[in-house]
Amino acid sequence: AARVALPRDGRGRRLLSCMQEMQALLGCMKRNAFDIDKGCLAERQALTQCVRAAERAKKTKPPNTMNYHLLRLSRMLRR
């Protein structure tokens, strides 16, 4: 199953966690003599969805925090 909410490491960065989907696809390919079109459609779609969700999560900008605004204000006051 594709993971929509990606886990974060200790610093708050999102981790790409499609390892289970990749392992499922590789296991399916091994069972089917490495023919991905033979019977691995569900695994391939799960991996594709997971990677796309990870890419979308990377592209979203974090919301502006209070610290961001305070930093901007302090820079403006220094001028």
mmCIF file of the N, C-alpha and C atoms, coordinates in Angstrom:
data_MODEL
# 
_entry.id   MODEL 
# 
loop_
_atom_site.group_PDB 
_atom_site.id 
_atom_site.type_symbol 
_atom_site.label_atom_id 
_atom_site.label_alt_id 
_atom_site.label_comp_id 
_atom_site.label_asym_id 
_atom_site.label_entity_id 
_atom_site.label_seq_id 
_atom_site.pdbx_PDB_ins_code 
_atom_site.Cartn_x 
_atom_site.Cartn_y 
_atom_site.Cartn_z 
_atom_site.occupancy 
_atom_site.B_iso_or_equiv 
_atom_site.pdbx_formal_charge 
_atom_site.auth_seq_id 
_atom_site.auth_comp_id 
_atom_site.auth_asym_id 
_atom_site.auth_atom_id 
_atom_site.pdbx_PDB_model_num 
ATOM 1   N N  . ALA A 1 1  ? 0.833  -1.184  0.000   1.00 0.00 ? 1  ALA A N  1 
ATOM 2   C CA . ALA A 1 1  ? 0.000  0.000   0.000   1.00 0.00 ? 1  ALA A CA 1 
ATOM 3   C C  . ALA A 1 1  ? 0.875  1.245   0.000   1.00 0.00 ? 1  ALA A C  1 
ATOM 4   N N  . ALA A 1 2  ? 0.465  2.237   -0.726  1.00 0.00 ? 2  ALA A N  1 
ATOM 5   C CA . ALA A 1 2  ? 1.223  3.489   -0.806  1.00 0.00 ? 2  ALA A CA 1 
ATOM 6   C C  . ALA A 1 2  ? 1.036  4.280   0.472   1.00 0.00 ? 2  ALA A C  1 
ATOM 7   N N  . ARG A 1 3  ? 2.100  4.904   0.912   1.00 0.00 ? 3  ARG A N  1 
ATOM 8   C CA . ARG A 1 3  ? 2.043  5.726   2.117   1.00 0.00 ? 3  ARG A CA 1 
ATOM 9   C C  . ARG A 1 3  ? 1.910  7.180   1.718   1.00 0.00 ? 3  ARG A C  1 
ATOM 10  N N  . VAL A 1 4  ? 0.885  7.806   2.204   1.00 0.00 ? 4  VAL A N  1 
ATOM 11  C CA . VAL A 1 4  ? 0.673  9.206   1.875   1.00 0.00 ? 4  VAL A CA 1 
ATOM 12  C C  . VAL A 1 4  ? 1.389  10.092  2.879   1.00 0.00 ? 4  VAL A C  1 
ATOM 13  N N  . ALA A 1 5  ? 1.253  9.783   4.164   1.00 0.00 ? 5  ALA A N  1 
ATOM 14  C CA . ALA A 1 5  ? 1.926  10.558  5.192   1.00 0.00 ? 5  ALA A CA 1 
ATOM 15  C C  . ALA A 1 5  ? 3.316  9.967   5.405   1.00 0.00 ? 5  ALA A C  1 
ATOM 16  N N  . LEU A 1 6  ? 4.318  10.689  4.974   1.00 0.00 ? 6  LEU A N  1 
ATOM 17  C CA . LEU A 1 6  ? 5.674  10.186  5.073   1.00 0.00 ? 6  LEU A CA 1 
ATOM 18  C C  . LEU A 1 6  ? 6.233  10.425  6.464   1.00 0.00 ? 6  LEU A C  1 
ATOM 19  N N  . PRO A 1 7  ? 6.941  9.439   7.000   1.00 0.00 ? 7  PRO A N  1 
ATOM 20  C CA . PRO A 1 7  ? 7.540  9.640   8.324   1.00 0.00 ? 7  PRO A CA 1 
ATOM 21  C C  . PRO A 1 7  ? 8.674  10.652  8.257   1.00 0.00 ? 7  PRO A C  1 
ATOM 22  N N  . ARG A 1 8  ? 9.048  11.165  9.424   1.00 0.00 ? 8  ARG A N  1 
ATOM 23  C CA . ARG A 1 8  ? 10.102 12.165  9.496   1.00 0.00 ? 8  ARG A CA 1 
ATOM 24  C C  . ARG A 1 8  ? 11.244 11.637  10.344  1.00 0.00 ? 8  ARG A C  1 
ATOM 25  N N  . ASP A 1 9  ? 12.446 12.112  10.060  1.00 0.00 ? 9  ASP A N  1 
ATOM 26  C CA . ASP A 1 9  ? 13.581 11.751  10.895  1.00 0.00 ? 9  ASP A CA 1 
ATOM 27  C C  . ASP A 1 9  ? 13.612 12.652  12.116  1.00 0.00 ? 9  ASP A C  1 
ATOM 28  N N  . GLY A 1 10 ? 14.633 12.574  12.926  1.00 0.00 ? 10 GLY A N  1 
ATOM 29  C CA . GLY A 1 10 ? 14.709 13.338  14.156  1.00 0.00 ? 10 GLY A CA 1 
ATOM 30  C C  . GLY A 1 10 ? 14.747 14.835  13.951  1.00 0.00 ? 10 GLY A C  1 
ATOM 31  N N  . ARG A 1 11 ? 15.145 15.287  12.790  1.00 0.00 ? 11 ARG A N  1 
ATOM 32  C CA . ARG A 1 11 ? 15.251 16.722  12.513  1.00 0.00 ? 11 ARG A CA 1 
ATOM 33  C C  . ARG A 1 11 ? 14.021 17.274  11.803  1.00 0.00 ? 11 ARG A C  1 
ATOM 34  N N  . GLY A 1 12 ? 13.003 16.474  11.612  1.00 0.00 ? 12 GLY A N  1 
ATOM 35  C CA . GLY A 1 12 ? 11.783 16.942  10.983  1.00 0.00 ? 12 GLY A CA 1 
ATOM 36  C C  . GLY A 1 12 ? 11.770 16.804  9.472   1.00 0.00 ? 12 GLY A C  1 
ATOM 37  N N  . ARG A 1 13 ? 12.820 16.241  8.895   1.00 0.00 ? 13 ARG A N  1 
ATOM 38  C CA . ARG A 1 13 ? 12.843 16.067  7.444   1.00 0.00 ? 13 ARG A CA 1 
ATOM 39  C C  . ARG A 1 13 ? 12.065 14.812  7.072   1.00 0.00 ? 13 ARG A C  1 
ATOM 40  N N  . ARG A 1 14 ? 11.374 14.870  5.971   1.00 0.00 ? 14 ARG A N  1 
ATOM 41  C CA . ARG A 1 14 ? 10.605 13.717  5.515   1.00 0.00 ? 14 ARG A CA 1 
ATOM 42  C C  . ARG A 1 14 ? 11.537 12.670  4.920   1.00 0.00 ? 14 ARG A C  1 
ATOM 43  N N  . LEU A 1 15 ? 11.191 11.420  5.171   1.00 0.00 ? 15 LEU A N  1 
ATOM 44  C CA . LEU A 1 15 ? 11.973 10.322  4.640   1.00 0.00 ? 15 LEU A CA 1 
ATOM 45  C C  . LEU A 1 15 ? 11.195 9.654   3.509   1.00 0.00 ? 15 LEU A C  1 
ATOM 46  N N  . LEU A 1 16 ? 11.906 9.245   2.511   1.00 0.00 ? 16 LEU A N  1 
ATOM 47  C CA . LEU A 1 16 ? 11.288 8.497   1.425   1.00 0.00 ? 16 LEU A CA 1 
ATOM 48  C C  . LEU A 1 16 ? 11.140 7.058   1.903   1.00 0.00 ? 16 LEU A C  1 
ATOM 49  N N  . SER A 1 17 ? 9.919  6.614   2.093   1.00 0.00 ? 17 SER A N  1 
ATOM 50  C CA . SER A 1 17 ? 9.712  5.293   2.682   1.00 0.00 ? 17 SER A CA 1 
ATOM 51  C C  . SER A 1 17 ? 8.943  4.394   1.733   1.00 0.00 ? 17 SER A C  1 
ATOM 52  N N  . CYS A 1 18 ? 9.508  4.144   0.605   1.00 0.00 ? 18 CYS A N  1 
ATOM 53  C CA . CYS A 1 18 ? 8.880  3.256   -0.364  1.00 0.00 ? 18 CYS A CA 1 
ATOM 54  C C  . CYS A 1 18 ? 9.628  1.923   -0.420  1.00 0.00 ? 18 CYS A C  1 
ATOM 55  N N  . MET A 1 19 ? 10.371 1.627   0.611   1.00 0.00 ? 19 MET A N  1 
ATOM 56  C CA . MET A 1 19 ? 11.184 0.421   0.601   1.00 0.00 ? 19 MET A CA 1 
ATOM 57  C C  . MET A 1 19 ? 10.327 -0.841  0.574   1.00 0.00 ? 19 MET A C  1 
ATOM 58  N N  . GLN A 1 20 ? 9.221  -0.862  1.312   1.00 0.00 ? 20 GLN A N  1 
ATOM 59  C CA . GLN A 1 20 ? 8.357  -2.044  1.311   1.00 0.00 ? 20 GLN A CA 1 
ATOM 60  C C  . GLN A 1 20 ? 7.762  -2.287  -0.068  1.00 0.00 ? 20 GLN A C  1 
ATOM 61  N N  . GLU A 1 21 ? 7.349  -1.215  -0.716  1.00 0.00 ? 21 GLU A N  1 
ATOM 62  C CA . GLU A 1 21 ? 6.782  -1.357  -2.061  1.00 0.00 ? 21 GLU A CA 1 
ATOM 63  C C  . GLU A 1 21 ? 7.833  -1.848  -3.053  1.00 0.00 ? 21 GLU A C  1 
ATOM 64  N N  . MET A 1 22 ? 9.068  -1.336  -2.911  1.00 0.00 ? 22 MET A N  1 
ATOM 65  C CA . MET A 1 22 ? 10.153 -1.769  -3.790  1.00 0.00 ? 22 MET A CA 1 
ATOM 66  C C  . MET A 1 22 ? 10.467 -3.245  -3.566  1.00 0.00 ? 22 MET A C  1 
ATOM 67  N N  . GLN A 1 23 ? 10.503 -3.676  -2.311  1.00 0.00 ? 23 GLN A N  1 
ATOM 68  C CA . GLN A 1 23 ? 10.771 -5.082  -2.019  1.00 0.00 ? 23 GLN A CA 1 
ATOM 69  C C  . GLN A 1 23 ? 9.664  -5.977  -2.553  1.00 0.00 ? 23 GLN A C  1 
ATOM 70  N N  . ALA A 1 24 ? 8.417  -5.538  -2.442  1.00 0.00 ? 24 ALA A N  1 
ATOM 71  C CA . ALA A 1 24 ? 7.302  -6.322  -2.965  1.00 0.00 ? 24 ALA A CA 1 
ATOM 72  C C  . ALA A 1 24 ? 7.401  -6.463  -4.481  1.00 0.00 ? 24 ALA A C  1 
ATOM 73  N N  . LEU A 1 25 ? 7.765  -5.377  -5.167  1.00 0.00 ? 25 LEU A N  1 
ATOM 74  C CA . LEU A 1 25 ? 7.907  -5.430  -6.616  1.00 0.00 ? 25 LEU A CA 1 
ATOM 75  C C  . LEU A 1 25 ? 9.054  -6.348  -7.023  1.00 0.00 ? 25 LEU A C  1 
ATOM 76  N N  . LEU A 1 26 ? 10.185 -6.238  -6.349  1.00 0.00 ? 26 LEU A N  1 
ATOM 77  C CA . LEU A 1 26 ? 11.323 -7.093  -6.698  1.00 0.00 ? 26 LEU A CA 1 
ATOM 78  C C  . LEU A 1 26 ? 11.024 -8.565  -6.412  1.00 0.00 ? 26 LEU A C  1 
ATOM 79  N N  . GLY A 1 27 ? 10.307 -8.841  -5.320  1.00 0.00 ? 27 GLY A N  1 
ATOM 80  C CA . GLY A 1 27 ? 9.911  -10.219 -5.026  1.00 0.00 ? 27 GLY A CA 1 
ATOM 81  C C  . GLY A 1 27 ? 8.977  -10.768 -6.084  1.00 0.00 ? 27 GLY A C  1 
ATOM 82  N N  . CYS A 1 28 ? 8.041  -9.955  -6.527  1.00 0.00 ? 28 CYS A N  1 
ATOM 83  C CA . CYS A 1 28 ? 7.114  -10.367 -7.580  1.00 0.00 ? 28 CYS A CA 1 
ATOM 84  C C  . CYS A 1 28 ? 7.856  -10.626 -8.889  1.00 0.00 ? 28 CYS A C  1 
ATOM 85  N N  . MET A 1 29 ? 8.799  -9.732  -9.198  1.00 0.00 ? 29 MET A N  1 
ATOM 86  C CA . MET A 1 29 ? 9.574  -9.929  -10.428 1.00 0.00 ? 29 MET A CA 1 
ATOM 87  C C  . MET A 1 29 ? 10.382 -11.209 -10.367 1.00 0.00 ? 29 MET A C  1 
ATOM 88  N N  . LYS A 1 30 ? 10.936 -11.516 -9.206  1.00 0.00 ? 30 LYS A N  1 
ATOM 89  C CA . LYS A 1 30 ? 11.723 -12.746 -9.059  1.00 0.00 ? 30 LYS A CA 1 
ATOM 90  C C  . LYS A 1 30 ? 10.833 -13.970 -9.255  1.00 0.00 ? 30 LYS A C  1 
ATOM 91  N N  . ARG A 1 31 ? 9.620  -13.942 -8.709  1.00 0.00 ? 31 ARG A N  1 
ATOM 92  C CA . ARG A 1 31 ? 8.691  -15.067 -8.867  1.00 0.00 ? 31 ARG A CA 1 
ATOM 93  C C  . ARG A 1 31 ? 8.255  -15.240 -10.317 1.00 0.00 ? 31 ARG A C  1 
ATOM 94  N N  . ASN A 1 32 ? 8.247  -14.151 -11.081 1.00 0.00 ? 32 ASN A N  1 
ATOM 95  C CA . ASN A 1 32 ? 7.764  -14.198 -12.469 1.00 0.00 ? 32 ASN A CA 1 
ATOM 96  C C  . ASN A 1 32 ? 8.895  -14.084 -13.479 1.00 0.00 ? 32 ASN A C  1 
ATOM 97  N N  . ALA A 1 33 ? 10.071 -14.544 -13.125 1.00 0.00 ? 33 ALA A N  1 
ATOM 98  C CA . ALA A 1 33 ? 11.232 -14.569 -14.027 1.00 0.00 ? 33 ALA A CA 1 
ATOM 99  C C  . ALA A 1 33 ? 11.569 -13.168 -14.539 1.00 0.00 ? 33 ALA A C  1 
ATOM 100 N N  . PHE A 1 34 ? 11.472 -12.180 -13.663 1.00 0.00 ? 34 PHE A N  1 
ATOM 101 C CA . PHE A 1 34 ? 11.826 -10.794 -13.954 1.00 0.00 ? 34 PHE A CA 1 
ATOM 102 C C  . PHE A 1 34 ? 11.052 -10.190 -15.117 1.00 0.00 ? 34 PHE A C  1 
ATOM 103 N N  . ASP A 1 35 ? 9.827  -10.694 -15.311 1.00 0.00 ? 35 ASP A N  1 
ATOM 104 C CA . ASP A 1 35 ? 8.931  -10.114 -16.309 1.00 0.00 ? 35 ASP A CA 1 
ATOM 105 C C  . ASP A 1 35 ? 7.927  -9.241  -15.565 1.00 0.00 ? 35 ASP A C  1 
ATOM 106 N N  . ILE A 1 36 ? 8.152  -7.930  -15.596 1.00 0.00 ? 36 ILE A N  1 
ATOM 107 C CA . ILE A 1 36 ? 7.340  -7.005  -14.792 1.00 0.00 ? 36 ILE A CA 1 
ATOM 108 C C  . ILE A 1 36 ? 5.895  -6.938  -15.281 1.00 0.00 ? 36 ILE A C  1 
ATOM 109 N N  . ASP A 1 37 ? 5.655  -7.221  -16.541 1.00 0.00 ? 37 ASP A N  1 
ATOM 110 C CA . ASP A 1 37 ? 4.302  -7.132  -17.078 1.00 0.00 ? 37 ASP A CA 1 
ATOM 111 C C  . ASP A 1 37 ? 3.491  -8.402  -16.853 1.00 0.00 ? 37 ASP A C  1 
ATOM 112 N N  . LYS A 1 38 ? 4.140  -9.462  -16.390 1.00 0.00 ? 38 LYS A N  1 
ATOM 113 C CA . LYS A 1 38 ? 3.467  -10.746 -16.266 1.00 0.00 ? 38 LYS A CA 1 
ATOM 114 C C  . LYS A 1 38 ? 2.416  -10.764 -15.159 1.00 0.00 ? 38 LYS A C  1 
ATOM 115 N N  . GLY A 1 39 ? 2.757  -10.312 -13.961 1.00 0.00 ? 39 GLY A N  1 
ATOM 116 C CA . GLY A 1 39 ? 1.767  -10.367 -12.893 1.00 0.00 ? 39 GLY A CA 1 
ATOM 117 C C  . GLY A 1 39 ? 2.082  -9.418  -11.760 1.00 0.00 ? 39 GLY A C  1 
ATOM 118 N N  . CYS A 1 40 ? 2.807  -8.369  -12.032 1.00 0.00 ? 40 CYS A N  1 
ATOM 119 C CA . CYS A 1 40 ? 3.251  -7.463  -10.970 1.00 0.00 ? 40 CYS A CA 1 
ATOM 120 C C  . CYS A 1 40 ? 2.636  -6.078  -11.105 1.00 0.00 ? 40 CYS A C  1 
ATOM 121 N N  . LEU A 1 41 ? 1.466  -6.011  -11.695 1.00 0.00 ? 41 LEU A N  1 
ATOM 122 C CA . LEU A 1 41 ? 0.846  -4.712  -11.936 1.00 0.00 ? 41 LEU A CA 1 
ATOM 123 C C  . LEU A 1 41 ? 0.499  -4.003  -10.625 1.00 0.00 ? 41 LEU A C  1 
ATOM 124 N N  . ALA A 1 42 ? -0.052 -4.734  -9.665  1.00 0.00 ? 42 ALA A N  1 
ATOM 125 C CA . ALA A 1 42 ? -0.447 -4.109  -8.396  1.00 0.00 ? 42 ALA A CA 1 
ATOM 126 C C  . ALA A 1 42 ? 0.772  -3.587  -7.646  1.00 0.00 ? 42 ALA A C  1 
ATOM 127 N N  . GLU A 1 43 ? 1.856  -4.358  -7.627  1.00 0.00 ? 43 GLU A N  1 
ATOM 128 C CA . GLU A 1 43 ? 3.072  -3.925  -6.942  1.00 0.00 ? 43 GLU A CA 1 
ATOM 129 C C  . GLU A 1 43 ? 3.688  -2.719  -7.621  1.00 0.00 ? 43 GLU A C  1 
ATOM 130 N N  . ARG A 1 44 ? 3.671  -2.713  -8.940  1.00 0.00 ? 44 ARG A N  1 
ATOM 131 C CA . ARG A 1 44 ? 4.222  -1.581  -9.687  1.00 0.00 ? 44 ARG A CA 1 
ATOM 132 C C  . ARG A 1 44 ? 3.420  -0.310  -9.444  1.00 0.00 ? 44 ARG A C  1 
ATOM 133 N N  . GLN A 1 45 ? 2.095  -0.439  -9.409  1.00 0.00 ? 45 GLN A N  1 
ATOM 134 C CA . GLN A 1 45 ? 1.254  0.726   -9.145  1.00 0.00 ? 45 GLN A CA 1 
ATOM 135 C C  . GLN A 1 45 ? 1.453  1.246   -7.726  1.00 0.00 ? 45 GLN A C  1 
ATOM 136 N N  . ALA A 1 46 ? 1.623  0.343   -6.765  1.00 0.00 ? 46 ALA A N  1 
ATOM 137 C CA . ALA A 1 46 ? 1.843  0.762   -5.378  1.00 0.00 ? 46 ALA A CA 1 
ATOM 138 C C  . ALA A 1 46 ? 3.150  1.534   -5.253  1.00 0.00 ? 46 ALA A C  1 
ATOM 139 N N  . LEU A 1 47 ? 4.187  1.060   -5.919  1.00 0.00 ? 47 LEU A N  1 
ATOM 140 C CA . LEU A 1 47 ? 5.473  1.760   -5.877  1.00 0.00 ? 47 LEU A CA 1 
ATOM 141 C C  . LEU A 1 47 ? 5.375  3.118   -6.560  1.00 0.00 ? 47 LEU A C  1 
ATOM 142 N N  . THR A 1 48 ? 4.701  3.184   -7.681  1.00 0.00 ? 48 THR A N  1 
ATOM 143 C CA . THR A 1 48 ? 4.533  4.446   -8.399  1.00 0.00 ? 48 THR A CA 1 
ATOM 144 C C  . THR A 1 48 ? 3.772  5.457   -7.552  1.00 0.00 ? 48 THR A C  1 
ATOM 145 N N  . GLN A 1 49 ? 2.705  5.019   -6.889  1.00 0.00 ? 49 GLN A N  1 
ATOM 146 C CA . GLN A 1 49 ? 1.936  5.924   -6.030  1.00 0.00 ? 49 GLN A CA 1 
ATOM 147 C C  . GLN A 1 49 ? 2.772  6.424   -4.867  1.00 0.00 ? 49 GLN A C  1 
ATOM 148 N N  . CYS A 1 50 ? 3.572  5.545   -4.295  1.00 0.00 ? 50 CYS A N  1 
ATOM 149 C CA . CYS A 1 50 ? 4.408  5.927   -3.161  1.00 0.00 ? 50 CYS A CA 1 
ATOM 150 C C  . CYS A 1 50 ? 5.442  6.971   -3.578  1.00 0.00 ? 50 CYS A C  1 
ATOM 151 N N  . VAL A 1 51 ? 6.089  6.753   -4.710  1.00 0.00 ? 51 VAL A N  1 
ATOM 152 C CA . VAL A 1 51 ? 7.103  7.697   -5.183  1.00 0.00 ? 51 VAL A CA 1 
ATOM 153 C C  . VAL A 1 51 ? 6.470  9.035   -5.526  1.00 0.00 ? 51 VAL A C  1 
ATOM 154 N N  . ARG A 1 52 ? 5.311  9.012   -6.163  1.00 0.00 ? 52 ARG A N  1 
ATOM 155 C CA . ARG A 1 52 ? 4.629  10.274  -6.489  1.00 0.00 ? 52 ARG A CA 1 
ATOM 156 C C  . ARG A 1 52 ? 4.229  11.039  -5.231  1.00 0.00 ? 52 ARG A C  1 
ATOM 157 N N  . ALA A 1 53 ? 3.765  10.314  -4.210  1.00 0.00 ? 53 ALA A N  1 
ATOM 158 C CA . ALA A 1 53 ? 3.402  10.970  -2.946  1.00 0.00 ? 53 ALA A CA 1 
ATOM 159 C C  . ALA A 1 53 ? 4.642  11.591  -2.310  1.00 0.00 ? 53 ALA A C  1 
ATOM 160 N N  . ALA A 1 54 ? 5.767  10.913  -2.407  1.00 0.00 ? 54 ALA A N  1 
ATOM 161 C CA . ALA A 1 54 ? 7.007  11.454  -1.848  1.00 0.00 ? 54 ALA A CA 1 
ATOM 162 C C  . ALA A 1 54 ? 7.445  12.699  -2.606  1.00 0.00 ? 54 ALA A C  1 
ATOM 163 N N  . GLU A 1 55 ? 7.300  12.684  -3.928  1.00 0.00 ? 55 GLU A N  1 
ATOM 164 C CA . GLU A 1 55 ? 7.681  13.854  -4.729  1.00 0.00 ? 55 GLU A CA 1 
ATOM 165 C C  . GLU A 1 55 ? 6.770  15.039  -4.417  1.00 0.00 ? 55 GLU A C  1 
ATOM 166 N N  . ARG A 1 56 ? 5.475  14.778  -4.258  1.00 0.00 ? 56 ARG A N  1 
ATOM 167 C CA . ARG A 1 56 ? 4.550  15.867  -3.911  1.00 0.00 ? 56 ARG A CA 1 
ATOM 168 C C  . ARG A 1 56 ? 4.887  16.425  -2.539  1.00 0.00 ? 56 ARG A C  1 
ATOM 169 N N  . ALA A 1 57 ? 5.243  15.565  -1.618  1.00 0.00 ? 57 ALA A N  1 
ATOM 170 C CA . ALA A 1 57 ? 5.583  16.021  -0.272  1.00 0.00 ? 57 ALA A CA 1 
ATOM 171 C C  . ALA A 1 57 ? 6.838  16.880  -0.290  1.00 0.00 ? 57 ALA A C  1 
ATOM 172 N N  . LYS A 1 58 ? 7.776  16.572  -1.174  1.00 0.00 ? 58 LYS A N  1 
ATOM 173 C CA . LYS A 1 58 ? 8.994  17.364  -1.279  1.00 0.00 ? 58 LYS A CA 1 
ATOM 174 C C  . LYS A 1 58 ? 8.712  18.748  -1.852  1.00 0.00 ? 58 LYS A C  1 
ATOM 175 N N  . LYS A 1 59 ? 7.766  18.836  -2.765  1.00 0.00 ? 59 LYS A N  1 
ATOM 176 C CA . LYS A 1 59 ? 7.504  20.094  -3.459  1.00 0.00 ? 59 LYS A CA 1 
ATOM 177 C C  . LYS A 1 59 ? 6.715  21.090  -2.629  1.00 0.00 ? 59 LYS A C  1 
ATOM 178 N N  . THR A 1 60 ? 6.010  20.604  -1.617  1.00 0.00 ? 60 THR A N  1 
ATOM 179 C CA . THR A 1 60 ? 5.216  21.542  -0.827  1.00 0.00 ? 60 THR A CA 1 
ATOM 180 C C  . THR A 1 60 ? 6.140  22.370  0.050   1.00 0.00 ? 60 THR A C  1 
ATOM 181 N N  . LYS A 1 61 ? 5.874  23.655  0.087   1.00 0.00 ? 61 LYS A N  1 
ATOM 182 C CA . LYS A 1 61 ? 6.697  24.553  0.888   1.00 0.00 ? 61 LYS A CA 1 
ATOM 183 C C  . LYS A 1 61 ? 6.217  24.516  2.326   1.00 0.00 ? 61 LYS A C  1 
ATOM 184 N N  . PRO A 1 62 ? 7.143  24.537  3.262   1.00 0.00 ? 62 PRO A N  1 
ATOM 185 C CA . PRO A 1 62 ? 6.709  24.581  4.659   1.00 0.00 ? 62 PRO A CA 1 
ATOM 186 C C  . PRO A 1 62 ? 6.052  25.917  4.962   1.00 0.00 ? 62 PRO A C  1 
ATOM 187 N N  . PRO A 1 63 ? 5.110  25.930  5.867   1.00 0.00 ? 63 PRO A N  1 
ATOM 188 C CA . PRO A 1 63 ? 4.443  27.196  6.186   1.00 0.00 ? 63 PRO A CA 1 
ATOM 189 C C  . PRO A 1 63 ? 5.409  28.151  6.874   1.00 0.00 ? 63 PRO A C  1 
ATOM 190 N N  . ASN A 1 64 ? 5.188  29.436  6.651   1.00 0.00 ? 64 ASN A N  1 
ATOM 191 C CA . ASN A 1 64 ? 6.015  30.441  7.314   1.00 0.00 ? 64 ASN A CA 1 
ATOM 192 C C  . ASN A 1 64 ? 5.740  30.398  8.809   1.00 0.00 ? 64 ASN A C  1 
ATOM 193 N N  . THR A 1 65 ? 6.790  30.326  9.573   1.00 0.00 ? 65 THR A N  1 
ATOM 194 C CA . THR A 1 65 ? 6.631  30.251  11.018  1.00 0.00 ? 65 THR A CA 1 
ATOM 195 C C  . THR A 1 65 ? 6.835  31.627  11.636  1.00 0.00 ? 65 THR A C  1 
ATOM 196 N N  . MET A 1 66 ? 6.577  31.704  12.904  1.00 0.00 ? 66 MET A N  1 
ATOM 197 C CA . MET A 1 66 ? 6.761  32.955  13.631  1.00 0.00 ? 66 MET A CA 1 
ATOM 198 C C  . MET A 1 66 ? 8.231  33.377  13.568  1.00 0.00 ? 66 MET A C  1 
ATOM 199 N N  . ASN A 1 67 ? 9.143  32.428  13.677  1.00 0.00 ? 67 ASN A N  1 
ATOM 200 C CA . ASN A 1 67 ? 10.565 32.762  13.626  1.00 0.00 ? 67 ASN A CA 1 
ATOM 201 C C  . ASN A 1 67 ? 10.945 33.382  12.278  1.00 0.00 ? 67 ASN A C  1 
ATOM 202 N N  . TYR A 1 68 ? 10.346 32.880  11.216  1.00 0.00 ? 68 TYR A N  1 
ATOM 203 C CA . TYR A 1 68 ? 10.610 33.425  9.896   1.00 0.00 ? 68 TYR A CA 1 
ATOM 204 C C  . TYR A 1 68 ? 10.206 34.897  9.838   1.00 0.00 ? 68 TYR A C  1 
ATOM 205 N N  . HIS A 1 69 ? 9.034  35.203  10.350  1.00 0.00 ? 69 HIS A N  1 
ATOM 206 C CA . HIS A 1 69 ? 8.554  36.579  10.311  1.00 0.00 ? 69 HIS A CA 1 
ATOM 207 C C  . HIS A 1 69 ? 9.358  37.487  11.233  1.00 0.00 ? 69 HIS A C  1 
ATOM 208 N N  . LEU A 1 70 ? 9.745  36.984  12.397  1.00 0.00 ? 70 LEU A N  1 
ATOM 209 C CA . LEU A 1 70 ? 10.570 37.775  13.307  1.00 0.00 ? 70 LEU A CA 1 
ATOM 210 C C  . LEU A 1 70 ? 11.934 38.075  12.690  1.00 0.00 ? 70 LEU A C  1 
ATOM 211 N N  . LEU A 1 71 ? 12.498 37.125  11.992  1.00 0.00 ? 71 LEU A N  1 
ATOM 212 C CA . LEU A 1 71 ? 13.778 37.340  11.321  1.00 0.00 ? 71 LEU A CA 1 
ATOM 213 C C  . LEU A 1 71 ? 13.651 38.411  10.241  1.00 0.00 ? 71 LEU A C  1 
ATOM 214 N N  . ARG A 1 72 ? 12.593 38.350  9.475   1.00 0.00 ? 72 ARG A N  1 
ATOM 215 C CA . ARG A 1 72 ? 12.374 39.374  8.455   1.00 0.00 ? 72 ARG A CA 1 
ATOM 216 C C  . ARG A 1 72 ? 12.190 40.751  9.083   1.00 0.00 ? 72 ARG A C  1 
ATOM 217 N N  . LEU A 1 73 ? 11.439 40.815  10.163  1.00 0.00 ? 73 LEU A N  1 
ATOM 218 C CA . LEU A 1 73 ? 11.205 42.076  10.839  1.00 0.00 ? 73 LEU A CA 1 
ATOM 219 C C  . LEU A 1 73 ? 12.504 42.640  11.406  1.00 0.00 ? 73 LEU A C  1 
ATOM 220 N N  . SER A 1 74 ? 13.323 41.790  11.995  1.00 0.00 ? 74 SER A N  1 
ATOM 221 C CA . SER A 1 74 ? 14.592 42.280  12.562  1.00 0.00 ? 74 SER A CA 1 
ATOM 222 C C  . SER A 1 74 ? 15.523 42.790  11.468  1.00 0.00 ? 74 SER A C  1 
ATOM 223 N N  . ARG A 1 75 ? 15.493 42.156  10.300  1.00 0.00 ? 75 ARG A N  1 
ATOM 224 C CA . ARG A 1 75 ? 16.318 42.641  9.188   1.00 0.00 ? 75 ARG A CA 1 
ATOM 225 C C  . ARG A 1 75 ? 15.837 44.002  8.700   1.00 0.00 ? 75 ARG A C  1 
ATOM 226 N N  . MET A 1 76 ? 14.519 44.180  8.688   1.00 0.00 ? 76 MET A N  1 
ATOM 227 C CA . MET A 1 76 ? 13.976 45.462  8.243   1.00 0.00 ? 76 MET A CA 1 
ATOM 228 C C  . MET A 1 76 ? 14.306 46.564  9.240   1.00 0.00 ? 76 MET A C  1 
ATOM 229 N N  . LEU A 1 77 ? 14.303 46.237  10.530  1.00 0.00 ? 77 LEU A N  1 
ATOM 230 C CA . LEU A 1 77 ? 14.590 47.243  11.558  1.00 0.00 ? 77 LEU A CA 1 
ATOM 231 C C  . LEU A 1 77 ? 16.049 47.635  11.576  1.00 0.00 ? 77 LEU A C  1 
ATOM 232 N N  . ARG A 1 78 ? 16.940 46.771  11.144  1.00 0.00 ? 78 ARG A N  1 
ATOM 233 C CA . ARG A 1 78 ? 18.377 47.086  11.122  1.00 0.00 ? 78 ARG A CA 1 
ATOM 234 C C  . ARG A 1 78 ? 18.720 48.097  10.048  1.00 0.00 ? 78 ARG A C  1 
ATOM 235 N N  . ARG A 1 79 ? 17.922 48.219  9.045   1.00 0.00 ? 79 ARG A N  1 
ATOM 236 C CA . ARG A 1 79 ? 18.221 49.112  7.922   1.00 0.00 ? 79 ARG A CA 1 
ATOM 237 C C  . ARG A 1 79 ? 18.035 50.542  8.243   1.00 0.00 ? 79 ARG A C  1 
# 
